Amino acid sequence: MIIIPARIGSTRFPNKILADIDGIPMVIRTAKAVEDIDNVLIATDSDEVIKIAESFGYKAVLTSSGHQSGTDRIFEAAKKIGLKGEDVVINVQADEPFIEEQVVKAVYDLTKSNLKNENILMNSCYKLLSSSEADDPNLVKVVTSQDGNALYFSRSKIPYPRDHHFDEFKGHIGIYGFSMIGLEKFCALPAAPIEHIEKLEQLRALYNDYKISMIEVETKSFGIDTQEDLEKALKFHIL
């Protein structure tokens, strides 16, 4: 199941998940991008989004407006529809209308392959960044182990190339795969100090000694945080 958390509030771009993209709301564009991989469910705190989702033929669940993260929202939605055990849950953000199907499919397949590994709580992906791209604190970087598991995520430039030029930074893409068991474990964990410092919720898993499995992907997509982001994205995508 692919669950799209769709919170209506956004300080930098009000109602951005409903922004018009060639006549279709952003959240629906995102759903269309991934619908061939698995069933799609939209988890929202808005009756308006529920109505819009249903008008386009997508299932939607009304969730609490008090959630602190999209992960908490998708967990509530997953429980409401009865997911359990090793059922796969993929969290795709509503502000990723141009995400490529193969990127989400890679995380989906990685999640399925790790279902029996109790040490791996989450699955995600990254793309390669140049040194100049890695300077941007809005692009989250990840360092991985020899087994492909995340060692740390940061808005800072990691690893820091002290003695020589380095041009293969790993830029994290915020798509997460869980089993329902893993999702419940994650949402039960206490928030971590490093999570609050970096404002990155995935650090909660690492802080509590769980592993996050990573896979490299190729993508030109990026999350839409502002009206300027949307205008920039539209220049590079043919609808």
VEXDREN-2710 file (C-alpha; in Angstrom, 1 decimal):
% VEXDREN-2710
k/r/px/py/pz
1/MET/0.0/0.0/0.0
2/ILE/1.3/3.4/-0.9
3/ILE/0.0/6.0/1.5
4/ILE/0.3/9.7/0.8
5/PRO/0.2/12.0/3.8
6/ALA/-1.6/15.1/2.7
7/ARG/-1.7/17.8/5.4
8/ILE/-3.5/20.9/4.2
9/GLY/-1.5/23.4/6.2
10/SER/1.7/24.8/4.8
11/THR/3.3/28.1/6.0
12/ARG/5.6/28.7/3.0
13/PHE/3.1/27.6/0.4
14/PRO/-0.6/27.7/1.6
15/ASN/-2.7/24.8/0.4
16/LYS/0.2/23.6/-1.8
17/ILE/-1.0/20.1/-2.0
18/LEU/-4.0/21.4/-3.9
19/ALA/-1.9/23.6/-6.2
20/ASP/-3.1/23.3/-9.8
21/ILE/-0.8/21.4/-12.2
22/ASP/-2.3/21.4/-15.6
23/GLY/-5.8/21.2/-14.2
24/ILE/-5.0/18.5/-11.6
25/PRO/-4.3/19.1/-7.8
26/MET/-0.7/18.4/-6.8
27/VAL/-1.7/15.5/-4.4
28/ILE/-3.6/13.8/-7.2
29/ARG/-0.6/14.2/-9.6
30/THR/1.5/12.5/-7.0
31/ALA/-1.1/9.6/-6.7
32/LYS/-1.1/9.2/-10.5
33/ALA/2.7/9.0/-10.5
34/VAL/2.7/5.9/-8.3
35/GLU/-0.6/4.2/-8.8
36/ASP/0.8/1.4/-11.0
37/ILE/3.0/0.1/-8.2
38/ASP/0.4/-0.7/-5.6
39/ASN/-2.9/0.5/-4.2
40/VAL/-2.9/4.2/-3.2
41/LEU/-4.4/5.8/-0.1
42/ILE/-4.5/9.5/0.7
43/ALA/-4.3/10.3/4.4
44/THR/-5.4/13.8/5.2
45/ASP/-6.7/16.2/7.9
46/SER/-9.0/17.9/5.4
47/ASP/-12.6/17.1/4.3
48/GLU/-11.8/19.1/1.1
49/VAL/-9.0/16.7/0.2
50/ILE/-11.2/13.7/0.9
51/LYS/-13.8/15.0/-1.6
52/ILE/-11.2/15.8/-4.2
53/ALA/-9.5/12.4/-3.8
54/GLU/-12.7/10.6/-4.2
55/SER/-13.7/12.7/-7.2
56/PHE/-10.6/11.4/-9.0
57/GLY/-11.3/7.8/-7.9
58/TYR/-8.8/7.5/-5.0
59/LYS/-9.4/6.2/-1.6
60/ALA/-8.8/8.7/1.3
61/VAL/-8.9/8.5/5.1
62/LEU/-9.5/11.4/7.4
63/THR/-6.8/11.6/10.1
64/SER/-6.0/13.7/13.1
65/SER/-4.9/17.3/12.6
66/GLY/-2.6/17.0/15.6
67/HIS/0.1/14.7/14.0
68/GLN/3.7/16.0/14.2
69/SER/4.9/14.1/11.1
70/GLY/3.7/12.4/8.0
71/THR/4.8/9.1/9.4
72/ASP/2.4/9.4/12.3
73/ARG/-0.4/10.3/9.8
74/ILE/0.2/7.3/7.6
75/PHE/0.3/5.0/10.7
76/GLU/-3.1/6.2/11.7
77/ALA/-4.4/5.6/8.2
78/ALA/-2.8/2.2/7.9
79/LYS/-4.5/1.1/11.2
80/LYS/-7.9/2.4/10.0
81/ILE/-7.8/0.3/6.9
82/GLY/-6.6/-2.8/8.8
83/LEU/-3.0/-3.2/7.6
84/LYS/-0.9/-5.5/9.8
85/GLY/2.1/-7.7/10.1
86/GLU/4.3/-7.8/7.0
87/ASP/2.0/-5.6/4.9
88/VAL/4.2/-3.1/3.1
89/VAL/3.6/0.6/3.6
90/ILE/5.3/3.2/1.4
91/ASN/5.2/6.8/2.5
92/VAL/5.3/9.1/-0.6
93/GLN/5.0/12.8/0.2
94/ALA/2.1/14.7/-1.4
95/ASP/4.5/17.4/-2.7
96/GLU/6.3/15.0/-5.0
97/PRO/4.1/15.3/-8.1
98/PHE/7.0/14.6/-10.5
99/ILE/8.4/11.6/-8.7
100/GLU/9.4/8.9/-11.2
101/GLU/7.6/5.5/-10.8
102/GLN/10.9/3.6/-10.8
103/VAL/12.2/5.5/-7.8
104/VAL/9.2/4.5/-5.6
105/LYS/9.3/1.0/-7.1
106/ALA/12.9/0.7/-6.0
107/VAL/12.0/1.5/-2.4
108/TYR/9.0/-0.8/-2.6
109/ASP/11.2/-3.7/-3.7
110/LEU/13.8/-3.0/-1.1
111/THR/11.2/-3.0/1.6
112/LYS/9.8/-6.4/0.5
113/SER/13.3/-7.8/0.4
114/ASN/14.0/-6.7/4.0
115/LEU/10.7/-7.9/5.6
116/LYS/12.4/-10.7/7.5
117/ASN/15.2/-8.5/8.8
118/GLU/14.2/-7.3/12.3
119/ASN/17.1/-4.9/12.5
120/ILE/16.0/-2.9/9.5
121/LEU/13.2/-0.6/10.6
122/MET/12.9/1.6/7.5
123/ASN/13.9/1.6/3.8
124/SER/14.7/4.6/1.7
125/CYS/16.8/5.9/-1.2
126/TYR/19.3/8.5/-2.3
127/LYS/20.7/10.1/-5.4
128/LEU/24.2/11.3/-6.1
129/LEU/25.0/15.0/-5.6
130/SER/27.8/17.1/-6.7
131/SER/29.9/19.1/-4.2
132/SER/28.1/22.3/-5.0
133/GLU/24.7/20.7/-4.7
134/ALA/25.6/19.3/-1.3
135/ASP/26.2/22.8/0.0
136/ASP/22.4/23.3/0.1
137/PRO/21.1/22.6/3.6
138/ASN/17.6/22.0/2.1
139/LEU/19.1/18.9/0.4
140/VAL/19.6/16.3/3.1
141/LYS/22.7/14.2/2.9
142/VAL/23.2/10.6/4.0
143/VAL/26.4/8.5/4.6
144/THR/26.0/4.8/4.2
145/SER/27.8/1.7/5.4
146/GLN/29.4/-1.0/3.3
147/ASP/26.1/-2.9/3.6
148/GLY/24.1/0.0/2.2
149/ASN/22.6/1.1/5.5
150/ALA/22.4/4.7/6.7
151/LEU/25.0/5.8/9.2
152/TYR/23.8/9.4/9.5
153/PHE/21.6/12.0/7.8
154/SER/22.4/15.7/8.0
155/ARG/21.6/19.0/6.4
156/SER/25.4/19.6/6.7
157/LYS/27.8/18.5/4.1
158/ILE/28.7/15.0/5.0
159/PRO/31.2/13.4/4.7
160/TYR/33.3/16.5/5.0
161/PRO/36.1/16.3/2.4
162/ARG/39.0/17.7/4.5
163/ASP/42.0/16.8/2.4
164/HIS/40.8/16.5/-1.2
165/HIS/37.9/17.2/-3.6
166/PHE/35.0/14.8/-3.3
167/ASP/32.0/14.8/-5.7
168/GLU/29.8/11.9/-4.9
169/PHE/27.7/13.0/-2.0
170/LYS/24.5/11.1/-1.4
171/GLY/21.3/13.2/-1.4
172/HIS/18.5/11.6/0.6
173/ILE/15.0/11.4/-1.0
174/GLY/12.2/11.4/1.5
175/ILE/10.4/8.2/0.4
176/TYR/10.1/5.6/3.2
177/GLY/9.2/1.9/3.2
178/PHE/8.0/0.0/6.2
179/SER/6.4/-3.2/7.1
180/MET/3.4/-2.5/9.2
181/ILE/5.3/-4.0/12.2
182/GLY/8.2/-1.6/11.5
183/LEU/5.9/1.4/11.1
184/GLU/4.3/0.6/14.5
185/LYS/7.7/0.3/16.1
186/PHE/8.9/3.6/14.7
187/CYS/5.9/5.5/15.8
188/ALA/6.2/4.1/19.3
189/LEU/9.8/5.3/19.7
190/PRO/10.5/8.5/21.7
191/ALA/11.7/11.5/19.7
192/ALA/15.5/11.8/19.6
193/PRO/17.6/14.9/20.4
194/ILE/19.4/14.8/17.1
195/GLU/16.0/14.5/15.4
196/HIS/15.0/17.9/16.8
197/ILE/18.4/19.5/16.1
198/GLU/18.5/18.5/12.4
199/LYS/14.7/18.5/12.0
200/LEU/14.9/15.0/10.4
201/GLU/12.6/12.4/11.8
202/GLN/14.5/9.4/10.3
203/LEU/17.2/10.1/12.8
204/ARG/14.9/8.7/15.5
205/ALA/15.5/5.2/14.1
206/LEU/19.3/5.5/14.1
207/TYR/19.3/7.1/17.6
208/ASN/17.4/4.1/18.9
209/ASP/19.9/1.6/17.2
210/TYR/17.7/0.5/14.3
211/LYS/18.9/0.4/10.8
212/ILE/17.7/2.2/7.7
213/SER/18.4/0.4/4.4
214/MET/19.2/2.6/1.5
215/ILE/19.3/2.2/-2.3
216/GLU/20.7/4.5/-5.0
217/VAL/18.3/5.8/-7.6
218/GLU/18.3/8.3/-10.4
219/THR/15.8/11.1/-10.3
220/LYS/15.2/14.6/-11.4
221/SER/12.3/15.2/-9.1
222/PHE/12.3/17.3/-6.0
223/GLY/9.8/18.2/-3.3
224/ILE/7.7/21.3/-3.8
225/ASP/8.0/23.7/-0.8
226/THR/7.3/27.0/-2.4
227/GLN/5.5/28.5/-5.4
228/GLU/8.9/29.2/-6.9
229/ASP/9.8/25.4/-6.5
230/LEU/6.6/24.6/-8.5
231/GLU/7.4/27.1/-11.2
232/LYS/11.0/25.7/-11.4
233/ALA/9.7/22.1/-11.6
234/LEU/7.2/22.9/-14.3
235/LYS/10.0/24.1/-16.5
236/PHE/11.7/20.7/-16.4
237/HIS/8.7/18.5/-16.8
238/ILE/6.3/17.9/-19.7
239/LEU/2.9/17.1/-18.4
END
